[in-house]
């Protein structure tokens, strides 16, 4: 079961987007994610979700930071882990 979790959520690495912004790139639930590094408040997270963007909870493990997808149902519970939103740049990273 531990190997399955590793395949679903890959560690984040810091890099620079083509627009010049610092972003965190990784993989969550099998999809590549590009996240803004600033944590979101609850109100900001609701605004991100209403705008159609995804948010991710950043689990800090022994191996590093792992992004886990969040939904509306998870907003009401405070976990203590930072929540990051997807990067708003329209350019591709590579």
DSSP file (Angstrom, degrees, kcal/mol; ACC not computed):
  #  RESIDUE AA STRUCTURE BP1 BP2  ACC     N-H-->O    O-->H-N    N-H-->O    O-->H-N    TCO  KAPPA ALPHA  PHI   PSI    X-CA   Y-CA   Z-CA
    1    1 A X     >        0   0    0      0, 0.0     4,-1.7     0, 0.0     5,-0.2   0.000 360.0 360.0 360.0 -34.9    0.0    0.0    0.0
    2    2 A X  H  >  +     0   0    0      1,-0.2     4,-1.8     2,-0.2     5,-0.1   0.891 360.0  52.6 -62.0 -39.7    2.9    2.4    0.7
    3    3 A X  H  > S+     0   0    0      1,-0.2     4,-1.8     2,-0.2    -1,-0.2   0.871 105.2  55.6 -64.6 -36.2    4.2    2.0   -2.9
    4    4 A X  H  > S+     0   0    0      1,-0.2     4,-1.6     2,-0.2    -1,-0.2   0.912 106.8  49.3 -62.7 -43.1    0.7    2.9   -4.2
    5    5 A X  H  X S+     0   0    0     -4,-1.7     4,-1.9     1,-0.2    -1,-0.2   0.893 108.2  54.5 -63.1 -38.9    0.7    6.2   -2.3
    6    6 A X  H  < S+     0   0    0     -4,-1.8    -1,-0.2     1,-0.2    -2,-0.2   0.876 107.1  50.5 -63.8 -37.2    4.2    6.9   -3.7
    7    7 A X  H  < S+     0   0    0     -4,-1.8    -1,-0.2     1,-0.2    -2,-0.2   0.847 112.2  47.7 -68.9 -33.1    2.9    6.5   -7.2
    8    8 A X  H  < S+     0   0    0     -4,-1.6    22,-1.7     1,-0.2    21,-0.9   0.828 117.3  37.3 -77.9 -32.2    0.0    8.8   -6.7
    9    9 A X  E  <  -A   28   0A   0     -4,-1.9     2,-0.3    19,-0.2    19,-0.2  -0.935  69.3-169.0-131.1 109.5    1.8   11.7   -5.0
   10   10 A X  E     -A   27   0A   0     17,-2.4    17,-0.9    -2,-0.5    57,-0.7  -0.667  33.8 -94.1 -96.8 153.5    5.3   12.7   -6.1
   11   11 A X  E     -D   66   0B   0     -2,-0.3     2,-0.3    15,-0.2    55,-0.2  -0.213  39.0-115.7 -65.0 152.0    7.4   15.2   -4.2
   12   12 A X  E     -     0   0A   0     53,-2.0     2,-0.4    14,-0.1    53,-0.3  -0.621  25.7-165.5 -87.6 147.2    7.4   18.9   -5.0
   13   13 A X  E     -A   25   0A   0     12,-2.4    12,-2.7    -2,-0.3     2,-0.3  -0.988  22.1-119.4-129.8 146.1   10.5   20.7   -6.3
   14   14 A X  E     +A   24   0A   0     -2,-0.4     2,-0.3    10,-0.2    10,-0.2  -0.650  46.1 149.4 -82.8 136.1   11.0   24.4   -6.5
   15   15 A X  E     -A   23   0A   0      8,-2.5     8,-2.8    -2,-0.3     2,-0.5  -0.903  44.2-100.4-152.1 177.6   11.5   25.9  -10.0
   16   16 A X  E     -A   22   0A   0     -2,-0.3     6,-0.2     6,-0.2     5,-0.1  -0.933  29.6-135.9-113.3 132.1   10.9   29.0  -12.0
   17   17 A X    >   -     0   0    0      4,-3.1     3,-1.9    -2,-0.5    76,-0.1  -0.326  29.6-107.1 -75.8 162.9    8.0   29.4  -14.4
   18   18 A X  T 3  S+     0   0    0      1,-0.3    -1,-0.1    74,-0.3    75,-0.1   0.753 121.1  62.2 -63.2 -23.3    8.5   30.9  -17.9
   19   19 A X  T 3  S-     0   0    0      2,-0.1    -1,-0.3    72,-0.1     3,-0.1   0.566 121.7-108.5 -78.3  -7.4    6.7   34.0  -16.6
   20   20 A X  S <  S+     0   0    0     -3,-1.9     2,-0.2     1,-0.3    -2,-0.1   0.315  76.0 130.9 100.4  -7.2    9.4   34.4  -14.0
   21   21 A X        -     0   0    0     -5,-0.1    -4,-3.1     1,-0.1     2,-0.4  -0.518  62.3-115.5 -81.6 146.1    7.4   33.4  -10.9
   22   22 A X  E     +A   16   0A   0     -6,-0.2    15,-0.7    -2,-0.2     2,-0.3  -0.687  45.4 173.7 -77.1 129.5    8.7   30.9   -8.4
   23   23 A X  E     -AB  15  36A   0     -8,-2.8    -8,-2.5    -2,-0.4     2,-0.5  -0.873  32.3-126.6-133.5 165.3    6.5   27.7   -8.5
   24   24 A X  E     -AB  14  35A   0     11,-2.7    11,-3.2    -2,-0.3     2,-0.4  -0.979  27.1-165.2-115.8 123.7    6.4   24.3   -6.9
   25   25 A X  E     +AB  13  34A   0    -12,-2.7   -12,-2.4    -2,-0.5     2,-0.2  -0.891  27.4 118.6-113.9 137.8    6.1   21.4   -9.4
   26   26 A X  E     - B   0  33A   0      7,-2.1     7,-2.4    -2,-0.4     2,-0.4  -0.825  55.1 -84.8-164.9-156.2    5.1   17.8   -8.5
   27   27 A X  E     -AB  10  32A   0    -17,-0.9   -17,-2.4     5,-0.3     2,-0.4  -0.998  30.9-178.4-138.3 132.5    2.6   15.1   -9.1
   28   28 A X  E >  S-AB   9  31A   0      3,-2.9     3,-2.1    -2,-0.4   -19,-0.2  -0.996  73.6 -10.6-133.7 128.8   -0.7   14.6   -7.3
   29   29 A X  T 3  S-     0   0    0    -21,-0.9   -20,-0.2    -2,-0.4   -21,-0.1   0.824 130.0 -54.1  53.3  35.2   -3.2   11.7   -7.9
   30   30 A X  T 3  S+     0   0    0    -22,-1.7     2,-0.4     1,-0.2    -1,-0.3   0.421 117.8 106.9  84.7  -1.3   -1.2   10.9  -11.1
   31   31 A X  E <  S-B   28   0A   0     -3,-2.1    -3,-2.9   -23,-0.3     2,-0.3  -0.877  73.7-113.5-113.7 144.5   -1.4   14.4  -12.6
   32   32 A X  E     -B   27   0A   0     -2,-0.4     2,-0.4    -5,-0.2    -5,-0.3  -0.553  36.6-164.6 -72.4 134.2    1.3   17.0  -12.9
   33   33 A X  E     -B   26   0A   0     -7,-2.4    -7,-2.1    -2,-0.3     2,-0.5  -0.944  17.4-163.4-124.9 145.4    0.7   20.0  -10.7
   34   34 A X  E     -B   25   0A   0     -2,-0.4    53,-3.0    -9,-0.2     2,-0.3  -0.977  23.4-173.2-126.4 113.8    2.2   23.5  -10.7
   35   35 A X  E     -BC  24  86A   0    -11,-3.2   -11,-2.7    -2,-0.5     2,-0.2  -0.830  28.5-118.9-117.4 145.1    1.5   25.4   -7.5
   36   36 A X  E     -B   23   0A   0     49,-2.4    49,-0.3    -2,-0.3   -13,-0.2  -0.594  28.3-132.7 -72.0 142.0    2.1   28.9   -6.2
   37   37 A X  S    S+     0   0    0    -15,-0.7     2,-0.4    -2,-0.2    -1,-0.1   0.659  77.2  95.7 -76.7 -14.8    4.4   28.7   -3.1
   38   38 A X  S    S-     0   0    0     47,-0.1    47,-0.5     1,-0.1    -2,-0.1  -0.626  78.3-121.3 -80.5 127.9    2.3   31.0   -0.9
   39   39 A X        -     0   0    0     -2,-0.4     2,-0.3    45,-0.1    45,-0.2  -0.334  26.8-128.4 -64.4 147.9   -0.2   29.2    1.5
   40   40 A X        -     0   0    0     43,-3.0    43,-0.4     1,-0.0     2,-0.1  -0.708   8.9-132.9 -97.9 147.8   -3.8   30.1    1.1
   41   41 A X     >  -     0   0    0     -2,-0.3     4,-2.3     1,-0.1     5,-0.2  -0.399  37.7 -98.7 -82.6 173.5   -6.3   31.2    3.8
   42   42 A X  H  > S+     0   0    0      2,-0.2     4,-2.2     1,-0.2     5,-0.2   0.912 125.6  48.7 -61.2 -43.2   -9.7   29.5    4.0
   43   43 A X  H  > S+     0   0    0      1,-0.2     4,-2.1     2,-0.2    -1,-0.2   0.911 111.6  49.2 -64.7 -42.7  -11.3   32.5    2.2
   44   44 A X  H  > S+     0   0    0      1,-0.2     4,-2.4     2,-0.2    -1,-0.2   0.879 109.5  52.7 -63.7 -37.8   -8.7   32.4   -0.5
   45   45 A X  H  X S+     0   0    0     -4,-2.3     4,-2.4     2,-0.2    -2,-0.2   0.913 108.3  49.5 -65.2 -42.3   -9.1   28.6   -0.9
   46   46 A X  H  X S+     0   0    0     -4,-2.2     4,-2.4     1,-0.2    -2,-0.2   0.915 111.2  49.9 -61.6 -42.2  -12.9   29.0   -1.4
   47   47 A X  H  X S+     0   0    0     -4,-2.1     4,-1.6     2,-0.2    -2,-0.2   0.897 109.8  51.3 -63.3 -40.6  -12.2   31.8   -4.0
   48   48 A X  H  <>S+     0   0    0     -4,-2.4     5,-2.4     2,-0.2     4,-0.2   0.930 112.0  46.2 -61.4 -46.1   -9.8   29.5   -5.9
   49   49 A X  H ><5S+     0   0    0     -4,-2.4     3,-1.2     1,-0.2    -2,-0.2   0.886 111.2  51.4 -66.5 -39.2  -12.3   26.6   -6.0
   50   50 A X  H 3<5S+     0   0    0     -4,-2.4    -1,-0.2     1,-0.3    -2,-0.2   0.809 105.9  56.3 -67.8 -27.8  -15.1   28.9   -7.1
   51   51 A X  T 3<5S-     0   0    0     -4,-1.6    -1,-0.3    -5,-0.2    -2,-0.2   0.484 123.4-106.6 -80.4  -2.8  -12.9   30.2   -9.9
   52   52 A X  T < 5S+     0   0    0     -3,-1.2     2,-0.2     1,-0.3    -3,-0.2   0.552  78.4 128.6  90.9   7.7  -12.4   26.6  -11.1
   53   53 A X      < -     0   0    0     -5,-2.4    -1,-0.3    -6,-0.2     2,-0.2  -0.617  55.3-119.2 -94.3 158.3   -8.8   26.2   -9.9
   54   54 A X        -     0   0    0     -2,-0.2    32,-1.7    -3,-0.1     2,-0.3  -0.624  18.7-153.2 -95.4 153.6   -7.6   23.3   -7.8
   55   55 A X  E     -EF  70  85B   0     15,-0.5    15,-2.3    -2,-0.2     2,-0.4  -0.927   7.2-158.9-124.0 153.9   -6.1   23.4   -4.3
   56   56 A X  E     -EF  69  84B   0     28,-2.8    28,-2.9    -2,-0.3     2,-0.4  -0.991  15.5-133.0-136.4 137.5   -3.7   20.9   -2.7
   57   57 A X  E     -EF  68  83B   0     11,-3.3    11,-2.7    -2,-0.4     2,-1.0  -0.755  24.4-136.2 -86.9 135.2   -2.8   20.2    0.9
   58   58 A X  E     -E   67   0B   0     24,-3.0    24,-0.5    -2,-0.4     2,-0.4  -0.775  17.6-162.3-100.9  95.3    0.9   20.0    1.3
   59   59 A X  E     -E   66   0B   0      7,-2.4     7,-3.0    -2,-1.0     2,-0.8  -0.605  10.2-144.5 -76.6 130.8    1.8   16.9    3.5
   60   60 A X  E     +E   65   0B   0     -2,-0.4     5,-0.2     5,-0.2     2,-0.2  -0.868  30.1 168.8-100.8 111.7    5.2   17.1    5.0
   61   61 A X        -     0   0    0      3,-3.0     3,-0.3    -2,-0.8     0, 0.0  -0.506  52.2 -93.1-112.3 179.9    6.8   13.7    5.1
   62   62 A X  S    S+     0   0    0      1,-0.2     3,-0.1    -2,-0.2    -1,-0.0   0.865 126.9  48.8 -61.7 -36.5   10.2   12.3    5.8
   63   63 A X  S    S-     0   0    0      1,-0.3     2,-0.3     3,-0.0    -1,-0.2   0.725 124.3 -91.9 -77.2 -21.7   10.9   12.3    2.0
   64   64 A X        -     0   0    0     -3,-0.3    -3,-3.0   -53,-0.0     2,-0.4  -0.964  67.6 -19.7 143.0-160.4    9.7   15.9    1.5
   65   65 A X  E     - E   0  60B   0     -2,-0.3   -53,-2.0   -53,-0.3     2,-0.5  -0.708  52.5-168.7 -89.0 131.3    6.5   17.7    0.6
   66   66 A X  E     -DE  11  59B   0     -7,-3.0    -7,-2.4    -2,-0.4     2,-0.4  -0.980  16.5-135.4-121.1 124.1    3.7   15.8   -1.1
   67   67 A X  E     - E   0  58B   0    -57,-0.7     2,-0.4    -2,-0.5   -38,-0.3  -0.636  19.3-169.3 -80.3 132.7    0.7   17.5   -2.7
   68   68 A X  E     - E   0  57B   0    -11,-2.7   -11,-3.3    -2,-0.4   -40,-0.1  -0.988  27.2-112.9-122.8 126.7   -2.7   16.0   -1.9
   69   69 A X  E     - E   0  56B   0     -2,-0.4     2,-0.3   -13,-0.2   -13,-0.2  -0.255  32.2-156.9 -59.5 140.0   -5.8   17.1   -3.8
   70   70 A X  E     - E   0  55B   0    -15,-2.3   -15,-0.5     3,-0.0     2,-0.2  -0.853   7.5-167.5-116.9 155.1   -8.5   19.0   -1.8
   71   71 A X    >   -     0   0    0     -2,-0.3     3,-1.4   -17,-0.1     4,-0.5  -0.751  44.4 -87.2-128.9 178.5  -12.2   19.4   -2.4
   72   72 A X  G >> S+     0   0    0      1,-0.3     3,-1.2    -2,-0.2     4,-0.5   0.845 122.7  62.4 -56.0 -35.1  -15.0   21.6   -0.9
   73   73 A X  G 34 S+     0   0    0      1,-0.2    -1,-0.3     2,-0.1     3,-0.2   0.749 100.8  52.5 -65.3 -23.3  -15.6   18.9    1.8
   74   74 A X  G X4 S+     0   0    0     -3,-1.4     3,-0.8     1,-0.2    -1,-0.2   0.539  86.8  81.7 -92.5  -6.4  -12.1   19.3    3.2
   75   75 A X  T <4 S+     0   0    0     -3,-1.2    -1,-0.2    -4,-0.5    -2,-0.1   0.895  85.4  58.5 -65.1 -39.4  -12.2   23.1    3.7
   76   76 A X  T 3< S+     0   0    0     -4,-0.5     2,-0.6    -3,-0.2    -1,-0.2   0.654  94.3  74.5 -70.7 -14.3  -14.1   23.0    6.9
   77   77 A X  S <  S-     0   0    0     -3,-0.8     2,-0.5    -4,-0.1    -1,-0.0  -0.874  73.1-145.1-104.6 127.7  -11.5   20.9    8.7
   78   78 A X        +     0   0    0     -2,-0.6    -3,-0.1     1,-0.1    -2,-0.1  -0.755  22.1 172.2 -87.5 127.0   -8.2   22.5    9.8
   79   79 A X        -     0   0    0     -2,-0.5    -1,-0.1     2,-0.3     3,-0.1   0.638  43.8-121.2-109.1 -19.6   -5.3   20.1    9.5
   80   80 A X  S    S+     0   0    0      1,-0.4     2,-0.3     0, 0.0    -2,-0.1   0.291  76.8 116.5  92.1 -11.5   -2.3   22.3   10.2
   81   81 A X  S    S-     0   0    0      1,-0.1    -1,-0.4   -22,-0.0    -2,-0.3  -0.687  74.1-104.1 -88.1 145.0   -0.8   21.5    6.8
   82   82 A X        -     0   0    0    -24,-0.5   -24,-3.0    -2,-0.3     2,-0.5  -0.364  28.6-142.6 -67.0 148.2   -0.3   24.4    4.3
   83   83 A X  E     -F   57   0B   0    -43,-0.4   -43,-3.0   -26,-0.2     2,-0.3  -0.958  17.7-168.4-113.6 127.5   -2.8   24.6    1.4
   84   84 A X  E     -F   56   0B   0    -28,-2.9   -28,-2.8    -2,-0.5     2,-0.2  -0.871   9.8-141.2-116.8 149.1   -1.5   25.8   -2.0
   85   85 A X  E     -F   55   0B   0    -47,-0.5   -49,-2.4    -2,-0.3   -30,-0.2  -0.680  33.0 -89.5-103.9 161.0   -3.4   26.8   -5.1
   86   86 A X  B     -C   35   0A   0    -32,-1.7   -51,-0.3    -2,-0.2     2,-0.1  -0.349  51.0 -97.4 -67.0 149.5   -2.6   26.1   -8.8
   87   87 A X        -     0   0    0    -53,-3.0    -1,-0.1   -63,-0.1   -53,-0.1  -0.449  26.0-145.3 -69.2 139.3   -0.3   28.6  -10.5
   88   88 A X        +     0   0    0     -2,-0.1    -1,-0.1    -3,-0.1     2,-0.1   0.490  59.0 117.4 -88.4  -4.5   -2.3   31.1  -12.6
   89   89 A X        -     0   0    0      1,-0.1    -2,-0.0     2,-0.0   -71,-0.0  -0.375  55.7-150.0 -65.9 141.3    0.2   31.5  -15.5
   90   90 A X        +     0   0    0      2,-0.1    -1,-0.1    -2,-0.1     2,-0.1   0.555  67.8  96.4 -88.5  -9.2   -1.1   30.4  -18.9
   91   91 A X  S    S-     0   0    0      1,-0.1     2,-0.2     2,-0.0   -72,-0.1  -0.392  77.1-116.0 -79.1 158.4    2.3   29.4  -20.1
   92   92 A X        -     0   0    0      1,-0.1   -74,-0.3    -2,-0.1    -1,-0.1  -0.614  16.0-131.9 -88.7 155.4    3.7   25.8  -20.1
   93   93 A X              0   0    0     -2,-0.2    -1,-0.1     1,-0.2   -77,-0.1   0.822 360.0 360.0 -78.6 -30.7    6.7   25.0  -17.9
   94   94 A X              0   0    0    -77,-0.0    -1,-0.2   -76,-0.0   -77,-0.0   0.400 360.0 360.0-124.8 360.0    8.7   23.1  -20.5
